[in-house]
Amino acid sequence: MSELLSTEHPVHETHDEVRNVVLVHGAFADGSGWRSVYDNLTARGLRVTIVQNPLTSFEDDVAATNRVLARQDGPTILVGHSWGGTVITEAGVDDKVAGLVYVAALAPDSGETTAQQYEGFAATPDFVIDVGDDGFGFLNHEKFKRGFAADLDDRTAEFLRDTQVPINMSAFSAGVSHAAWRDKPSWAVIGTDDKAFDQAMLQHMAQRAGSQVTTVPGSHAVYVSQADVVADVIATAASKALVGAR
């Protein structure tokens, strides 16, 4: 496991540390899932903003993230969960972004679509998307907890299931114009019990991006179940991104 900052030692402000964090949720979710991460980071003195992706298209989600980045007053750590990883890979080219954190997240290369990243990796039978006639998808009601949030208590998993935001499935066919991780430092958090992505796929994406990897027991909802670990990695990124430490 990578070196983590303890929650007992808040980040102290220096000219080498990033003060702003922007959190980007994934498909089938909204920004409320970041609450525990938000609370942890703001308690350290970091300024945290959560993007509410419309999930109507890749372009719309990138635009929503760019609007939030435009409001930041300095260097920023950009964090994405799941589909949010594709979004931050594109939006992360913004000059304000000092580093990227991928949390159980996709990390496509330049010219690559989200769908193409699955090629050559094992299927995930518990992560089932039901697509409506309008082209928008929800995670299957019966398999939601097994596929998305197996390590959460029933009530929390049910809340996430019942507050789903559907995604326009055509978004997964949009290609990234330039992968921000090619130019900026990155970190990755991988849950060992993630049922949305093959473990080999997660490791491949992180290694290709040159990310510093933290592996932790956790489902695809690791940003909820392991919020303190996720926050530690983000705080580490904030303390190291500007000085080039990976």
Residue pairs with C-beta under 8 A, 6 or more apart in sequence:
1 214
1 215
1 216
2 187
2 212
2 213
2 214
2 233
2 236
3 236
4 214
4 229
4 232
4 233
4 236
5 11
5 232
5 235
5 236
5 239
6 232
7 40
7 43
7 44
7 228
7 231
7 232
10 43
10 44
10 45
11 17
11 44
11 45
11 46
11 235
11 238
11 239
13 19
13 45
16 239
16 242
16 243
17 238
17 239
17 242
18 74
18 75
18 76
18 77
18 98
18 99
18 237
18 238
18 239
18 241
18 242
19 45
19 46
19 47
19 74
19 75
19 238
20 46
20 47
20 48
20 49
20 72
20 73
20 74
20 75
20 76
20 77
20 96
21 41
21 46
21 47
21 48
21 49
21 76
21 77
21 79
21 234
21 238
22 48
22 49
22 50
22 51
22 65
22 68
22 69
22 72
22 76
22 77
22 78
22 79
23 31
23 34
23 37
23 38
23 48
23 49
23 50
23 51
23 79
23 81
24 51
24 53
24 61
24 65
24 78
24 79
24 80
24 81
24 84
24 87
24 88
24 91
25 31
25 33
25 34
25 50
25 51
25 52
25 53
25 81
25 82
25 84
26 80
26 81
26 82
26 83
26 84
26 85
26 105
27 55
27 82
27 83
27 137
27 165
27 167
27 171
28 137
28 138
28 139
28 148
28 164
28 165
28 166
28 167
29 81
29 82
29 160
29 163
29 164
29 165
30 52
30 53
30 163
30 165
31 50
31 51
31 52
32 163
33 81
33 160
33 221
33 223
33 224
34 50
34 81
34 223
36 224
36 227
36 228
36 231
37 48
37 223
37 227
37 230
37 231
37 234
38 48
38 50
40 227
40 228
40 231
41 48
41 231
41 234
41 235
42 48
44 231
44 235
46 235
46 238
47 72
47 73
49 68
49 71
49 72
51 64
51 65
51 68
51 84
52 64
53 60
53 61
53 64
53 65
53 84
53 87
53 165
54 60
54 61
54 64
55 61
55 83
55 165
55 166
55 167
55 168
55 171
56 168
56 171
57 168
57 170
57 171
57 174
58 86
58 87
58 90
58 171
58 174
59 174
61 83
61 87
61 171
62 87
62 90
62 91
65 78
65 87
65 88
65 91
66 91
66 94
69 76
69 78
69 91
69 94
69 96
69 97
72 96
74 96
75 96
75 97
75 98
75 241
75 242
76 96
76 97
76 98
77 97
77 98
77 99
77 100
77 101
77 234
77 237
77 238
77 241
78 88
78 91
78 92
78 94
78 97
78 99
78 100
78 101
78 180
79 88
79 100
79 101
79 103
79 234
80 86
80 87
80 88
80 89
80 100
80 101
80 102
80 103
80 105
81 103
81 104
81 105
81 223
82 103
82 104
82 105
82 106
82 196
82 220
83 105
83 106
83 114
83 167
83 171
84 103
84 105
85 102
85 103
85 105
85 106
85 107
85 205
86 105
86 106
86 107
86 108
86 114
86 176
88 100
88 102
88 105
88 180
89 100
89 106
89 107
89 108
89 176
89 179
89 180
89 181
90 176
90 177
90 178
90 180
91 97
91 180
92 100
92 180
92 181
92 184
93 178
93 180
93 183
97 180
97 184
98 184
98 185
98 241
98 242
99 184
99 185
99 186
99 187
99 237
99 238
99 240
99 241
100 180
100 181
100 184
100 185
100 186
100 187
100 211
100 237
101 186
101 187
101 188
101 189
101 233
101 234
101 237
102 186
102 187
102 188
102 189
102 205
102 206
102 209
102 211
103 188
103 189
103 222
103 223
103 230
103 233
104 189
104 190
104 191
104 194
104 196
104 197
104 202
104 218
104 220
104 221
104 222
104 223
105 188
105 205
106 114
106 117
106 197
106 205
107 179
107 181
107 186
107 188
107 205
107 206
107 208
107 209
107 211
108 114
108 116
108 117
108 175
108 176
108 179
109 176
109 179
109 182
109 208
110 176
110 177
110 178
110 179
110 182
111 175
111 176
111 177
112 175
112 176
112 179
113 172
113 173
113 174
113 175
113 176
114 171
114 172
114 173
114 174
115 172
115 173
117 201
117 205
118 201
121 197
121 198
121 200
121 201
121 204
122 198
122 200
122 201
123 198
124 147
124 195
124 196
124 197
124 198
126 143
126 146
126 147
126 195
127 139
127 143
127 147
127 148
127 195
127 196
127 220
128 139
128 140
128 143
128 147
129 137
129 138
129 139
129 140
129 169
130 137
130 138
130 139
130 140
130 141
131 137
131 169
132 138
132 166
135 168
135 169
135 170
136 166
136 167
136 168
136 169
137 166
137 167
137 169
138 164
138 166
139 147
139 148
139 161
139 164
140 147
141 161
144 157
144 160
144 161
144 164
145 152
145 154
145 157
145 158
145 161
146 195
147 195
147 196
147 220
148 157
148 160
148 161
148 195
148 196
148 219
148 220
148 221
149 156
149 157
149 160
149 161
149 219
149 220
149 221
149 224
149 225
150 157
150 193
150 195
150 219
151 193
151 217
151 218
151 219
151 221
151 225
152 160
152 219
152 221
152 224
152 225
156 224
157 221
160 221
160 224
179 209
181 209
181 210
181 211
184 241
185 210
185 212
185 237
185 240
185 241
185 244
185 245
185 246
186 209
186 210
186 211
186 212
187 211
187 212
187 213
187 214
187 233
187 234
187 236
187 237
188 202
188 205
188 206
188 209
188 211
188 212
188 213
188 214
189 213
189 214
189 216
189 222
189 223
189 226
189 229
189 230
189 233
190 199
190 202
190 203
190 206
190 213
190 214
190 215
190 216
190 222
191 215
191 216
191 217
191 218
191 219
191 220
191 222
191 225
191 226
192 199
192 215
192 216
192 217
192 218
193 217
193 218
193 219
194 202
194 218
194 219
194 220
194 222
195 219
195 220
196 220
197 220
203 213
206 213
207 213
210 246
212 246
214 229
214 233
216 222
216 226
216 229
217 226
218 225
218 226
218 229
219 225
222 229
222 230
223 230
240 246
